Amino acid sequence: MVLDQLAHHPLYHSLHSRFAAAFDFLVQPHLDQLESGSHILEQEFLTAIVAREHGRSLREGKLEAHERFIDIQYLISGNESIGWAPSQDLTPTAPYDAERDLIFFNEPPQTTVQLRPGDFTIFWPRDAHLPLVGEGPIHKIILKVSIET
C-alpha cells in the first residue's frame, strides 16, 4: 500500500507502465466536475470510477481485494479513512468473484489510514482494503489499473 499526496505522483510512474496515464487523468482540470460512474481510459486496462458516496463505519464494511487490478484511490473532497490488511492473512467470506475481480474477507482491518483531499492510495492485489470509512459525503476517484503491462 502507498499513501501520498497527488503532487508527488511522478515518484510512482516507474512502478507500472500505466501509472503515468492514470496520474495524468487525476491532474486534469475540473476533475471534480466529472459525472459519477465509470470512465474507460484504456479499454480493459485502465478505468476511472467517479464515486460520490456517504461515509460508513468500519463495522458497516468488509475488507476487499482484487487479483487483476491495482486500485489508485484519490480523494477529491470529504474525510475518508481506509482500512488495510495483507490479504494472505485473511479468511474469505466467499470464493473470489472473477467477473467482478473481487473477494471479501471476514476479519477487520489491521490498521487504517486517514486521507485528506488531494491524497491518494495505491492498493496492490495483495492489499485488502476497506474504503469509504468516514462521516458525511465522500467524493473520490478510483482508478482500476490492470496488472498486465
Secondary structure, DSSP 4 states (H G I P E B T S, - for coil): -EEEEGGGGGGGGGGSTTHHHHHHHHTSTTGGGSPSEEEEEETTTEEEEEEEEE-B-GGG---EE-SSEEEEEEEEES-EEEEEEEGGGS-BSS--BTTTTBEEBSSPPSEEEEE-TTEEEEE-TTEEEEEEESSSEEEEEEEEEES--
